[in-house]
Amino acid sequence: MRALTFIFITLFLVSCDPKDLQRVLDNVSTSGVLTNADISAGLKQALDKGVEQSVRTLSADNGYYASVYKILLPNEARNVVDKLKFIPGFENLEEEAVKKINKAAEDAATKASPIFLNAIKGMTFSDVTSILMGDKNAATQYLHNKTYDALYGEFKPVMVNSLNKFGALDYYSQAVNKYNSIPFVTKVNPDLADYVCQKALVGLFSLIEKKELGIRTDLSQRTTDLLKKVFAKQD
């Protein structure tokens, strides 16, 4: 019986059209077998979706300013605001400065996608299984740990340009320098770019993490066959 079955299968494979045979082989190779390549592609797809959503959300008008990721002035700026709010020209210092730095962050976020996506493309096969089966934010943490310094190095000049574009650096520096000229006060660093850059990146990574969690825990967010296949393994 086994011999007859073997002969039948052999005759079928020999006689069928090569294109049909390739389709059969493709179906066999992709049906239920989860490879490292699948896992890697699925994780990259999940991160792609998280990046796309975070950039689109935060780069929109008031994306930072009207969200939970609104960037406030540094803590040390509180003394600056309190001292200067009674001086003509600085009555609305805090609100104006906050609007400007958030507008700058929204502007800079539009430039972030290729930086993040290049980092995602650089993922290798070596850690993909541990990431998939790891914590609910494992992919985001991997991306953060592997790329944050490089992202910061590329993102900060964009942020500086955006802050300059909206006059935030000059506005803040003018206020801080005015404050620093007051006798006996503790001097404040007028450099705002580092602080805003860090806060802006926190917002971006936070939204990527939120999207990853959604894909891991909510079946309806697995919107492609690849995501369904890959993340079913960690369920």
N, C-alpha and C positions, 0 to 999 in steps of 0.2 A: 504493500500500500504506500509506504513512504517513497519507494522507488518510483511508483507511478506518479505520485505528487511532484517529485523532483523533476521527472521528465516533462510533466505538464508545464511547470513553472519555467523550465528552460526553454521549451518550445515557444511559450508566450513571450518571453523576453527577446528571443531571437527574431520573432515574427513581427513584433509591434514597431510602430513608427518611432524613430529616435527621439522626436519631440515629446511623444507620449511617454516614452520611457523616462526621459529627464524629469517630466512632471511627477511621475510616480516616485522617482528617487528623491526629488525635492520634498514631496509630501512626507516620505518616510523620514527624511533627515530633520524635518522641522516639527514633527508631531510628538509633542510631549517631552522631548529631550531638551533640557535647559542647559545650555553651554555657557562657558565664561563669556563668550562673545555676546550671547543674549543678555546676560546679566549686566555686562558693561554697557551695552547699547541701551538697556532699559533704565539704568541709573542715569546715564547721560541725558536720556530723553526726559526723565523726571526733573533733573536739574535745569535742563533747557526750559521746561515749562515754568519752573519756579523763577528763573532769571527773567523770562519774558514777562511774567506777571508782576514781579516786583518792580522792574524798570518801568513798565507801562503805568503802574499805579503811582509810583513816587515821582515820575517825571511829568505827570499831568499837572495842570494848573492847580495850585494849592495841594498837590499830592503829599508833600511833607507838612505844610503849614496847617492844613485842616484834618490831619490824621493823628493817630497815637504816636507817630514818629516825628512829630513837630519838634524842631531843634530849638531849644531855649538858650539863652545866654549862659556862659560859664558861671559857676558859682561865685567866683571872685569878682564877676561883673556886678554883683548885687551892690557892693559898696560904691562902685562907679555910678550906677543908676541913682542910688539914694542921695549921693552928694551933688549930682549934676541936674537932677530933675527940677531944681528951683532956678537954674541958670537959663536965661533966655537962649532959645535955640536948641535946648536939650530937654524940653518938657516931655516930649514923647520918645525919648531916647530908646527905652526898652522895646516898645512896640515896633518902632521903625527899624531898629536893628534886627529884631527877630524876623520881621517880614523879609528883610533883605537877605539874611543868611539862609532862610528857608527857600526863597526864590532862587538863590544861587545853588542850593542843593538839588532842587528840581531841575535846573538847567544842566548841572553836571551829570545827573542821573541818565540823561539822554545819551551820554557818551560811554556809559558803563557796559552796555551789552557786549560789544566785541571783546572787551577785557575779560569778562566772566566766561564768555563762550569759548575763547581760546584756552582758558584754564580747564574748562570741562573736557575739551577735546584731548587734553594732555593726560587724562586718567588712563592708567594701565590696568591690565588684567589681574595684577598681583593681589590687590586688596578687595576685588569686587564682591566676592562671596562674604567676607567678613563685614563689609559695609551693608550689604543686603540683609544679613542676618543680625546686624548690630542694633544699636539704639535707634529710636524713631527719628533721630536727627543725624544719624551717622553719615549720610551722604553730604549734608550741609557742613558738618564739622570737618569732614575730610577736605571739602573744598576750601573751607576757612583756613584750616591748618596748613594746607599745601600752598595756598595762593595769596593769603592776606597781605604779606609784605610786598609781593610783586604788584598786587592790585593797588595797594596804598601808594607805592612809588609812581604808578602810572596815573592814578586817580587824583592825587593831590594837585598836580599842576593844572588839571582840568578844573578842580575846585577853586584854585587860586584865580584862574582866569574868569570863572563864573562870579566869584565874589567881587573881583574888580569890575566886571561887566555891570553889576548892579550897585556898585559903589559901597559895598558893605565893608571892605577892608579899610578904606579911607574914612568912612563914617565912624567905624568902631575905633580905629587908631586915633582919630581926632578926639573922640570922647575920652579914651583912656589917657592920652597925653595931657589933656586938660585936667583930668583927675590927678594924674601923677605930679602935676605942678602945684597941687595944694600942699601946703607945709604939713609935715608930720604924718602923712598917710602912708600905708604900706603899698609900695609900688605894685602895679599890675602889668603883666605882660601884654602888650598891645597886639601880639600875633594871634589872629583868630583862625587862620587857615587850618592848622593842625586839628584844633578842636572840632571844627565843623566837618572836616573830612572824616574823622573817626565816627562822629555821630551819623553822618550820611551813610557810611558803610554798615553801621549797626542796623539801620533801617532796611537796607537792601538784603543783608544776610538774614534778618529776622523774617522777611516775607518769603525768602527762598525756603527757610526752615518750615514755615507754616504750610507752604505748598507741598513740601516733602511729606509732612505729617498727614496732610489730607490724602495724598496718593497712597500712603501706607495703611491708612485706617478707614478710608471711605471708598468703597468699590466704585461708586458713581464717578469718582474723579480719575479713575483709570480709563482714560478715554481712547486708548489704542489697544490693539491686540497684544502688542509687545509689553505694554505696562501691565496688562491683565496677566500675561504669562509669567513675567518676571516676579511681580510682587505677590502672586499667589504662593510662591515658595516660602515667603516669610510669614504668611498668615497662620 
